[in-house]
């Protein structure tokens, strides 16, 4: 009967070895799963804008709030004022805004290099972006040459005095440079009720100030917040 006892011992040892192997495999699987588990992706969003009397400043802050609410790290950057003092002083609201925002951080190419998503904002100037924003864009040749503006998310906002003052053409003209960058254009489209409430512009956020230079309405700001959130979420998906 000695050979039977020996065989039983062998079987028990094999069973024990299998159980130990299964336990080790399960432990390895858990460690691997823990290692592969990803933290929620956070995107970096830079908002680069020009404002003369404060409308686009308010929109920039609203876009930033929306992006932050989506979990993004956000930089808001004003471009340099290039207009002569004589022009600025001709409009008290313009002078007041320039003086109030003297200490605000200024946009640099490094802010775009850092970002996963970039939102440009500008007043409408004859259907195009303001010269101040264009002057900044013209400093981005080095980043463009290195390919550091490609594969990022882009969006835009603008404001004009009249309902047909060139808001849509301004947004579309800004998209031309993004084609050259190799970026991904993200618009609000008609994906949220805020677009309809703000006037129905699917290309980006736009505001009509009127001759009284009224700032953005609550509906406009809600639309800007939605754009910021949408941009941050899309950028996070691309980054992941």
Buried (B, 14 or more C-beta within 10 A) or exposed (E): EEEEEEEEEEEEEEEEEEEEEEEEEEEEEEEEEEEEEEEEBBBBBBBBBBBBBBBBBBBBBBBBBBBBEBBBBBBBBBBEBBBEEEEBEEBEEBBEBBEEBEEEEEBBBEBBBBBBBBBBBBBBBEBBBBEBBBEBBEEBEEBBEEEBBEEBBBBBBBBBBEEEBBBBBBBBBBBEBBEEBEBBBBBBEEEBEBBEBBBEBEBBBBBBBEEEBEBBBEBBBBBBBBBBBBBBBBBBEBBE
